[in-house]
Amino acid sequence: MTYSDSLTEAAAVSPDAGDALLAAAVAARGELQDEIYVRYRRPLMQVFLQRRIDRDAAQDLLQRTFLQAIKKIRTEGLDDPGNLGGYLYRTACKLATAYWRGELARRMDHDGELLSNLHDTALSLEESLDHDLRAKCVRELMAKLPMARDREVLERFYLKEEARSAIRESMNLTELQFNQVLWRARQRFAEILRKQGFAGSDAEAHSMDG
Amino acid sequence: MDHIQFKSNQTAAAYVAHELTEQQQEQFELHMMGCSECVNDVEAWRVIKHHMPAPQVIEARKPFKKLWWGGWGMAASFLGAMVVSGLAGYLVSALQRPSLDSSETAIFNLPALTRGADDCTTLALAANARAVVLRVPGVASDHRVVATDTDGRELPAARYSAREQRDGSWILRFDADLLQNQPARLASRGPGGSEESLGCVNAAVAPPPG
């Protein structure tokens, strides 16, 4: 099956036809690779950060991920163009593993032509607010939590990294109550971020209301 | 697992806390590749986790809660305390008398009784004199000195006072205007009611000598 065939088939049967079209567009017109980057940069960054890779190294791995994907699309095409996100995710996971095994060169050889157009106006939370402002927002959140219990849950969950089950047991909280604490904290944090002009906080606040 | 389940389970918070199993994490990360709302959640929780202040910092930086009356309570209570203590001090000093300038007090030794007991010695006062202090030496140890009006009634305690000193002499203090308006007869009273006249004094404003 040729790339065109697979693309046609994927577009016909895949529920995520957007990915397939995007992959085809990237193969045909290099400037549309920006759209891949905008769509997947932030979740892929979280994949790297989740694997305890520092931000600079994660940025490097992110570039490698997109480079591999774009080369793959342009040369061989994807086996399942409708699952571009899945392909990028698997590539990122493999690169993260290789990073921890020390299998990657310290610095990658950037492909200037491929990456020259990779820029993004949709900034992540960490990119939008500087370090001090983020810290201030979190302090404000902790100060504004209505109950000492909520503060204790967050401290134990994130600062002391205690297991949820241990926290629930010692504080006599049900799973629902525990999730409500998290939900309240997330809501308040969204409000604080909105006051700082971070637009990305709007979506989740509204969606949680329903 | 669909988006609603991820949201209701606070999966983003658990993900950042490394609470998910390998399989759950993979499911969520694949979902996140196509869900900007969950990416927002993960970014927010990661910022909260990264900037979570130590408990003592939270306590120390807890913002001052501004009260409805504007937060001027400390200043107002301090001012109030100053006013009350000032007023109390004034009243006590007024009761005790004298908080007199030395130029407002005229001090005399009891003039020698050279004439009859009814003949009054006029004490020369400065125009601004407010008090007259009279030292009465040679009073018997079991006697006390009293001041009476011409009818023999003791002068009101509010207008004069008498006290014994260590050397056995007595100090009598009069309001200057009292002595300017009426004479004071001085007597030494014994325990049995016996009374010895010490003389009579009154006061008048006189120009300075020379």
Chai-1 contact restraints between the chains, C-beta under 6 A:
chainA,res_idxA,chainB,res_idxB,connection_type,confidence,min_distance_angstrom,max_distance_angstrom,comment,restraint_id
A,R42,B,V39,contact,1.0,0.0,6.0,A-B,restraint_1
A,P43,B,M32,contact,1.0,0.0,6.0,A-B,restraint_2
A,P43,B,M33,contact,1.0,0.0,6.0,A-B,restraint_3
A,P43,B,V39,contact,1.0,0.0,6.0,A-B,restraint_4
A,Q46,B,V42,contact,1.0,0.0,6.0,A-B,restraint_5
A,V47,B,E29,contact,1.0,0.0,6.0,A-B,restraint_6
A,G85,B,M33,contact,1.0,0.0,6.0,A-B,restraint_7
A,G85,B,G34,contact,1.0,0.0,6.0,A-B,restraint_8
A,Y89,B,L30,contact,1.0,0.0,6.0,A-B,restraint_9
A,Y89,B,M33,contact,1.0,0.0,6.0,A-B,restraint_10
A,S124,B,E43,contact,1.0,0.0,6.0,A-B,restraint_11
A,L125,B,E43,contact,1.0,0.0,6.0,A-B,restraint_12
A,L125,B,V47,contact,1.0,0.0,6.0,A-B,restraint_13
A,R134,B,V47,contact,1.0,0.0,6.0,A-B,restraint_14
A,R134,B,H51,contact,1.0,0.0,6.0,A-B,restraint_15
A,A135,B,H51,contact,1.0,0.0,6.0,A-B,restraint_16
A,V138,B,I48,contact,1.0,0.0,6.0,A-B,restraint_17
A,V138,B,H51,contact,1.0,0.0,6.0,A-B,restraint_18
A,R139,B,P53,contact,1.0,0.0,6.0,A-B,restraint_19
A,R139,B,R61,contact,1.0,0.0,6.0,A-B,restraint_20
A,M142,B,I58,contact,1.0,0.0,6.0,A-B,restraint_21
A,A143,B,K62,contact,1.0,0.0,6.0,A-B,restraint_22
A,A143,B,P63,contact,1.0,0.0,6.0,A-B,restraint_23
A,E155,B,P55,contact,1.0,0.0,6.0,A-B,restraint_24
A,F157,B,A17,contact,1.0,0.0,6.0,A-B,restraint_25
A,Y158,B,K49,contact,1.0,0.0,6.0,A-B,restraint_26
A,Y158,B,M52,contact,1.0,0.0,6.0,A-B,restraint_27
A,L159,B,M52,contact,1.0,0.0,6.0,A-B,restraint_28
A,R164,B,E19,contact,1.0,0.0,6.0,A-B,restraint_29
A,N179,B,Q10,contact,1.0,0.0,6.0,A-B,restraint_30
A,L182,B,Q10,contact,1.0,0.0,6.0,A-B,restraint_31
A,L182,B,A13,contact,1.0,0.0,6.0,A-B,restraint_32
A,F189,B,A44,contact,1.0,0.0,6.0,A-B,restraint_33
A,G200,B,N40,contact,1.0,0.0,6.0,A-B,restraint_34
A,A203,B,E37,contact,1.0,0.0,6.0,A-B,restraint_35
A,E204,B,E37,contact,1.0,0.0,6.0,A-B,restraint_36
A,E204,B,N40,contact,1.0,0.0,6.0,A-B,restraint_37
A,E204,B,D41,contact,1.0,0.0,6.0,A-B,restraint_38
A,S207,B,E37,contact,1.0,0.0,6.0,A-B,restraint_39
